[in-house]
Amino acid sequence: MVAQPDPILARKPQSRIWKKFRRHRSAMLGGILVAFFVLIALAAPILPIPDPVATDWAAVRKAPSTAHWLGTDEIGRDLLSRMIWGAQASLLAGVVSVAIAVSVGVPLGILAGYFGGWTDAVISRCTEALLAAPFLILAIALAAFLGPSLTNAMIAIGISATPIFVRLTRGQVLSIAAEDYVDSARAIGLSTPRILSRYIFPNVLPPVLVQATLTVATAIIAEASLSFLGLGQQPPAPSWGSMLNTAKNFLNQAPWMAMWPGIAIFLVVLGFNLLGDGLRDALNPREH
């Protein structure tokens, strides 16, 4: 019987991956930033903060103070509360959008790369057609077609990000399918589903995981852009993008209205990008 090497994930113990990741200081910083925003978003319902949609006409556009740590907006709503609840919309949009893109793009990429022929031709041409349009422009067009809501924005962003994962997965599968251990698996009569699940998918997973982490950051920016344009989370529900849209009218009178959402978007996107870079180095089999 021909010896069959284990997939990459089996050859690389989790402890070794964690050790390499831990040495990556910027990745650890990114992980801390992401964990902080995730915990804040999850804890929003139990935190002792005001109702994010409650108005107070006696506290319109108040500067940060002990009563309102981040100040208030144009109708007296507490900005700290809206920032915390807005984190839920942004992180949910990023994660769900990428989940849609991965769940659609990875299977299509595997089919295109492994079976080739007309399957590859059809999937590749459709992917290239979607890639011909800039990511954000395509997301805006789809969101406008589907209608303004957070759910439709997530669907639009997910569809727009799908070609990235199709192309990445296809390229990985083409390389993996040419390996000797895959040829050996075919020679001993393993079925196609078994080969795909045991040898192809586990080796495709690390680069897909890295790309997914990086794409979450892009999706968060896209959601903020759609909300800024009125195509994402709808008022009065809090969203960092819609908060920026409102704040642009009061930059001189209340600059803090724009400062906090902008800082939050910058930090969470920075966190996911640093985390993705660290995962790429930790999961790279050539790195020691």
C-alpha positions in Angstrom: 0.0 0.0 0.0 1.3 3.5 -0.9 2.0 5.6 2.1 -0.2 8.7 2.4 1.1 11.8 4.2 -1.3 13.5 6.6 -2.8 16.9 5.6 -1.0 20.1 6.7 -3.2 20.6 9.7 -2.4 17.1 11.0 1.3 17.6 10.5 1.3 20.9 12.4 0.3 20.6 16.0 -1.9 23.3 17.5 0.7 24.0 20.2 3.3 24.9 17.5 0.8 27.2 15.7 0.0 28.9 18.9 3.7 29.3 19.8 4.4 30.9 16.5 1.3 33.2 16.7 2.3 34.2 20.3 5.7 35.4 19.1 4.0 37.7 16.6 3.5 40.8 18.8 1.4 42.8 16.3 -0.9 39.7 15.9 -1.4 39.5 19.7 -2.3 43.2 19.7 -4.8 42.6 16.9 -6.3 39.7 18.8 -6.7 41.8 21.9 -8.4 44.6 19.9 -10.8 42.1 18.2 -11.5 40.4 21.6 -12.2 43.7 23.2 -14.8 44.8 20.6 -16.4 41.3 20.5 -16.8 41.3 24.3 -18.2 44.8 24.3 -20.7 43.9 21.6 -21.7 40.7 23.4 -22.0 42.4 26.8 -24.1 45.3 25.4 -27.5 43.9 26.8 -26.2 43.6 30.3 -24.0 46.7 30.6 -25.4 49.5 32.8 -25.8 52.0 29.9 -28.7 54.1 28.7 -31.1 53.1 26.0 -29.2 53.8 22.7 -32.4 55.2 21.1 -33.6 57.2 24.1 -33.6 61.0 23.4 -32.9 63.8 25.9 -33.7 67.2 24.5 -32.1 68.8 27.5 -28.7 67.2 26.6 -28.4 67.9 22.8 -24.9 67.8 21.5 -23.3 67.8 25.0 -19.5 67.4 25.2 -18.1 64.3 27.0 -18.7 64.6 30.7 -19.3 62.4 33.7 -22.9 62.1 32.8 -22.2 61.1 29.2 -18.6 59.8 28.9 -18.5 60.2 25.1 -21.0 63.0 24.8 -24.4 63.1 23.2 -25.7 63.4 19.6 -28.0 65.8 17.8 -31.1 64.7 19.7 -29.5 63.9 23.1 -28.8 60.2 22.7 -25.9 58.9 24.7 -22.9 58.2 22.3 -21.3 55.6 24.5 -24.4 53.5 24.5 -24.8 53.9 20.7 -21.1 53.1 20.2 -21.5 49.8 22.2 -24.7 48.7 20.4 -23.3 49.9 17.1 -20.4 47.4 17.6 -22.9 44.6 17.3 -24.1 45.7 13.9 -20.6 46.2 12.5 -19.2 42.9 13.9 -22.3 41.0 12.9 -22.1 42.4 9.4 -18.4 41.5 9.1 -18.8 38.0 10.3 -22.0 37.1 8.6 -20.9 38.6 5.3 -17.7 36.6 5.3 -19.5 33.5 6.3 -21.8 33.9 3.3 -18.7 34.4 1.0 -16.9 31.4 2.5 -19.9 29.0 2.4 -20.5 29.9 -1.3 -17.0 30.6 -2.6 -15.0 27.7 -1.1 -17.2 24.9 -2.5 -17.3 26.6 -5.9 -13.5 27.0 -5.8 -13.0 23.3 -4.9 -15.3 22.2 -7.8 -13.6 24.5 -10.3 -10.1 23.5 -9.2 -10.6 19.7 -8.8 -12.9 18.8 -11.7 -11.7 21.4 -14.2 -13.2 21.3 -17.7 -16.5 23.0 -18.3 -17.1 23.2 -14.6 -14.0 25.3 -14.1 -14.7 27.3 -17.2 -18.2 28.3 -16.1 -17.3 29.1 -12.5 -14.2 31.0 -13.5 -15.9 33.2 -16.1 -18.7 34.1 -13.6 -16.0 34.9 -11.0 -14.1 37.1 -13.4 -17.3 38.9 -14.3 -17.9 39.7 -10.6 -14.3 40.7 -10.1 -14.5 43.1 -13.0 -16.6 45.4 -10.7 -14.9 47.1 -7.8 -15.9 45.4 -4.5 -17.5 48.4 -2.9 -19.3 49.5 -6.0 -20.8 46.0 -6.5 -21.9 45.9 -2.8 -23.6 49.3 -3.1 -25.4 48.3 -6.3 -26.6 45.0 -4.7 -27.7 46.7 -1.5 -29.6 49.3 -3.5 -31.3 46.6 -5.5 -32.2 44.5 -2.4 -33.3 47.5 -0.3 -31.9 49.3 2.7 -31.5 47.1 5.7 -28.7 45.5 7.7 -29.7 42.0 6.5 -29.6 43.1 2.8 -26.3 44.9 3.4 -24.8 41.7 4.7 -26.1 39.7 1.8 -24.7 42.3 -0.7 -21.3 42.3 1.0 -21.2 38.5 1.1 -22.0 38.2 -2.6 -19.4 40.8 -3.4 -16.7 39.0 -1.4 -17.5 35.6 -2.8 -15.2 35.8 -5.9 -12.2 36.4 -3.7 -12.7 33.0 -2.0 -13.5 31.2 -5.3 -10.3 32.4 -6.9 -8.2 31.7 -3.8 -9.7 28.2 -3.3 -9.4 27.3 -6.9 -5.7 28.2 -7.0 -5.0 26.2 -3.8 -6.9 23.1 -5.1 -5.0 23.2 -8.4 -1.7 23.0 -6.5 -2.8 20.4 -4.0 -4.5 18.1 -6.6 -1.1 17.8 -8.3 0.6 16.5 -5.2 1.8 12.9 -5.1 -0.3 11.9 -2.0 -3.5 12.9 -3.9 -2.4 10.8 -6.9 -1.7 7.9 -4.5 -5.2 8.3 -3.0 -6.7 8.0 -6.4 -4.5 5.0 -7.2 -5.7 3.0 -4.2 -9.3 3.7 -5.2 -10.5 6.3 -2.7 -13.7 8.0 -3.7 -13.8 11.6 -4.8 -15.8 12.8 -1.7 -13.2 11.1 0.5 -10.3 12.7 -1.3 -11.9 16.1 -1.1 -12.7 15.8 2.6 -9.5 14.1 3.7 -6.8 15.7 1.5 -8.1 18.7 -0.4 -10.3 20.7 2.1 -7.9 20.4 5.2 -5.1 21.8 3.1 -7.2 24.6 1.6 -8.5 25.6 5.1 -5.5 27.6 6.4 -5.2 30.2 3.6 -9.0 30.5 3.5 -9.0 31.2 7.3 -6.4 33.9 6.9 -8.3 35.5 4.0 -11.5 35.3 5.9 -10.0 37.2 8.8 -8.7 39.9 6.5 -12.0 40.1 4.7 -13.9 40.7 7.9 -12.1 44.0 8.1 -13.1 44.9 4.6 -16.7 43.9 5.3 -16.8 46.1 8.3 -15.7 49.1 6.3 -18.2 48.2 3.6 -21.0 48.0 6.1 -20.0 51.4 7.5 -20.0 52.8 4.0 -23.4 51.3 3.2 -24.9 52.6 6.5 -23.3 56.0 5.8 -25.2 56.1 2.4 -28.4 54.9 4.1 -28.3 51.4 2.6 -27.3 49.5 5.8 -28.6 49.7 9.4 -31.6 52.0 9.5 -32.1 54.7 12.1 -32.8 54.9 15.0 -30.9 51.6 15.4 -27.2 52.5 16.1 -24.5 51.8 13.5 -21.1 53.4 13.3 -21.6 54.3 9.6 -25.0 56.0 10.2 -23.5 57.8 13.2 -20.8 59.2 10.9 -23.4 60.2 8.4 -25.2 62.3 11.0 -22.0 63.6 12.5 -20.9 65.2 9.2 -23.5 67.9 9.7 -22.1 68.9 13.1 -18.4 68.7 12.7 -17.9 72.3 13.9 -20.4 72.2 16.8 -19.9 68.6 18.0 -16.7 67.0 16.6 -16.9 64.2 19.1 -19.9 62.8 17.2 -17.6 61.9 14.3 -14.5 61.2 16.3 -15.7 58.1 18.3 -17.2 56.1 15.4 -14.2 56.9 13.3 -11.8 55.7 16.0 -13.8 52.5 16.6 -13.8 51.6 12.9 -10.1 52.3 12.6 -9.3 50.1 15.7 -11.5 47.1 14.8 -10.2 47.1 11.2 -6.6 47.4 12.4 -7.3 44.5 14.8 -8.6 42.1 12.2 -5.8 43.0 9.8 -3.1 42.4 12.4 -4.8 39.2 13.4 -4.9 38.0 9.8 -1.2 38.8 9.3 -0.4 36.8 12.4 -2.5 33.8 11.3 -0.8 33.9 7.9 2.6 33.6 9.5 1.6 31.0 12.1 -0.2 28.7 9.5 2.6 29.0 6.9 4.3 25.6 6.8 7.5 27.3 5.4 7.9 29.4 8.5 9.7 28.0 11.5 
